[in-house]
Amino acid sequence: MFEVNIKNLKINAKLGVSLHERKKYQPLLVSLKFYYNLPKNLDANDINNLIDYSDVTKFLKQFILNSRYKTLEKLISESLIILKKRYKTKKIFLKINKKNIAKKYGCDSLSVSK
């Protein structure tokens, strides 16, 4: 089983419960971990047999950039659904950190994960 980790991917998004918070893009740090198996009869040297983490990164960036959810919980839930369908993997962990909001509250990190 392969484990792929993408840590602290910087993505801007319009996200927040209040209208004021959703008016402008805010920086998010997104971490994603997923697992998948490669059948023994397939060549691990052929990118067509693997989950392309470059594609995963680009897709997730675009999905979050275009999303207009109010909460991190909804964004994470919807992201996981679409990632599982698109990449045909069941075991995915997603964490989103609102680093600028954390500073506002005097903490290092304010994140939600599932």
N, C-alpha and C positions, 0 to 999 in steps of 0.2 A: 504494500500500500504506500502510495506517495502522499506526502504532506506538503502543501504549498502555503507559505506565509507571505502576506503582503502587509507591511507594517507602516502605519502613519502616512498613508497616501493623502496628499493635500488636495482637497476638493472644495470649491466654493459653492454655496447653496443658499437659496432663499428658504429659510426654515425658521419656524417659531410660532408660538401661539398668538402673540400680539401682532397686529397689523404693522406696527412700528418695526418690530423685529424682522418681519418678512419683506420690508421695503427694499432692503439692500442685501447684497450677497455677504455671507459671513464664512470665514474659513473653518473647515472641518478637517479633522485627522481621522482617516478611516483605516481600520485594520481588518483584514480578512484572512481566515485560515480555512482551508478545505482539504479534503482527503479524496483520493480516488485510486482505483485499481487499474492496472494495465494487464489485460489477458496475456498469458504466457506466449501465445502464438503471434503476438504483435511486437514489432520492432520499436524499442524505446528510443531509437535514433531517428525515427521518422516523426516529425512534428504533427503530422496528420493523425497519429495514433494517441497523441497526448492532449491534455487540456492546456491550451496556450495561455499562459498567465499574462502575457502582453495583451491579448484580446480581453481577458477578464478585467484587467486594469482599465483599459480604454472604455469598455462597456459600462463598468460600474461608475466611472467618472461621469460619463454622459448621462446615465440614468439619474444619478443624484443631482447633477447640475440642472437637469430639466424637471426634476420633481418639485412639487409645491405642497408637500405634506406639512402639517403644523408641528408634529412631534417627532422626536428621534425614534420613539417606539414604533410609530406607523411607518416611518422611512425604513427602518431596519426590517420590519416584518415584510413589507412589500419588496424590498431588495432581495431578501432571502428567497421569497417565492419565485421571483423571476430568475435569479441565479441558478437555483436548483433545476428549473425547467430548461433553461438555456444550455447549461453545462452538464446536465444529467448526473449530478452528484447529490447525495443526500446529506452528507455530513459537512455542514458549513457553520462557521462561527464568524459573526460580524460585530465589530465594535466601532462606535462613532463618538469622537471626542469634540466637544464644542470648546476649544481652547480659549477663545476670547471671552466667552461667558464665564469660564472658570476664573479668569483673572478678575472679572467684575466682582466675584464672590470671595476673592482672596484665597483661591485654592489652585493647585497645580493642574488638576484635571477634572473635567465634568463630562462623564461619558455614560453611554448606555450600550449594553451588549446583549446578544442572544445567540 
